[in-house]
């Protein structure tokens, strides 16, 4: 069992940046991948980004080129750097842990709210 705690959300203007962090209670290296999902108001939860234990990453088309996922195994922490934020990026962002290398998440954090608004 692992606990995931997200932080770094908040209010930001369009075009701005935020960095989300996800601290895991155990070793993230025991998981083949770590990821981020988001859920906007009134919408279904959607995939955002994934990074494997080997450092390979993939992204949803909607965030490609603007968001960067990274991991620090020594700190058991995963990050999501979000640049050029748009109002449509407003959502609760969830950190996930994956036993496999695909997008199917096995553990979820409770989420952190990101609001992009002027």
URPEVEN-V184021 format. One record per backbone hydrogen bond with DSSP energy under -0.5 kcal/mol. NH is the residue of the N-H (numbers start at 1). CO is the residue of the C=O. E is the energy in kcal/mol with one decimal. If there is no record, write none. Layout:
nh: (NH:NH)
co: (CO:CO)
e: (E:E)
This chain:
nh: (5:6:7:10:12:15:16:18:20:21:22:23:24:24:25:30:31:32:33:34:35:36:37:38:39:43:46:48:49:50:51:52:53:55:58:60:63:64:66:67:68:70:72:73:75:76:76:77:78:79:80:81:82:82:83:83:84:85:89:90:91:92:93:93:94:96:97:98:105:106:107:109:110:112:114:115:117:117)
co: (23:4:21:113:115:85:13:82:80:7:78:5:22:76:3:27:28:98:98:51:96:49:94:46:92:40:38:36:36:58:34:56:32:52:50:48:60:60:63:63:81:79:77:71:72:72:73:72:22:70:20:68:18:80:66:81:15:16:86:87:114:39:91:112:37:35:107:33:103:97:97:95:4:93:91:10:12:115)
e: (-2.2:-0.5:-2.1:-0.7:-2.6:-3.3:-2.3:-2.1:-2.6:-2.6:-2.1:-2.6:-0.5:-2.6:-2.2:-1.1:-1.7:-0.9:-1.6:-2.6:-2.4:-2.6:-2.5:-2.5:-2.1:-2.3:-3.3:-2.4:-1.7:-2.1:-2.9:-3.0:-2.4:-1.8:-1.9:-2.5:-1.6:-1.2:-2.4:-2.2:-2.4:-1.7:-3.1:-0.5:-0.7:-0.7:-0.6:-1.9:-2.1:-2.8:-2.2:-3.0:-3.3:-0.6:-1.9:-0.5:-0.6:-2.3:-2.3:-1.8:-1.9:-2.3:-0.6:-3.2:-2.9:-2.5:-1.8:-2.9:-0.5:-2.9:-1.6:-2.2:-0.6:-1.8:-2.9:-2.8:-2.1:-0.7)
